[in-house]
Amino acid sequence: MTRILVLAHSPLASALRAVAMHTYPECAVALEAVDAEPSQDAAALEAALRLRLDAAGAEDTLILVDAFGATPCNAALRVADGVHVRVVCGVNVPMLWRSLCYRGETLEALAQRASSGAVQGVMVLEPQAAQPRSGEGDGT
């Protein structure tokens, strides 16, 4: 099973982990969150990330980051090898949930599922016609 690491600007990574634990508490051991703090420089973030990856050994890891070109993304790209560690950018709740649901797939397949989950979770919604409240407009 692939482990998932969310790496994002503070407090987004921790908040996304909390949302995931609300829905999938059984995945707690497979999901880590690393919040990049404003005072943390890129080298320190990369070093912390390497320590987490080293602790996991040879376990495949999917790193979900928030914004392309930002410090968390850059740190993740520097530690990713494309074989055992992959990076997907643009983390959102649908991406994270899809990643948790399919973490038994290969790392490559999981990266693709994460990306499609993120895209499919973004849509423009049309407001529904306002419904009268109970007792309003019905003569009562």
Steps between C-alpha positions, in 0.01 A plus 500: 500500500622845413528751777383855441670813621331839471755783487352848491515849644395506865234414612366341179678164526378439856150619412480263203618212718229585753236494225629166377497353852140614540402291197762223499626453858630153412763664275670690780823300480525550123461878499748760620479877490790744490418867537757736350533783748563858385826516697629170358750528219500268201809307614348426840174385343684274258708352785186430705339336199805282436491383863135394464572316177805328648290387797255336257775293342416361156128566536347678200390853583267736319565862597208736447602867494298819482648742246739444211826692535451573869739383771310179590482396135866578439608302807286203394641504148856498636437182702279315251663232290203434271512130588428466873405863566265694271364854533156624400425871523172676575388303803133530590251286691381292200863427406581390852192282539560333164864436597395336825239283329740366237831484686524128424573579135846555358660834577465611137132403484437669835663822380269500198194429717597783734527743211168396346332517841613856543379606156167320526441657840513853357182618332288810463161443660180677414295619793174321545175693503425627846259273681242664726554429867243302683202726566609761242290553190259217576236710675584378850 
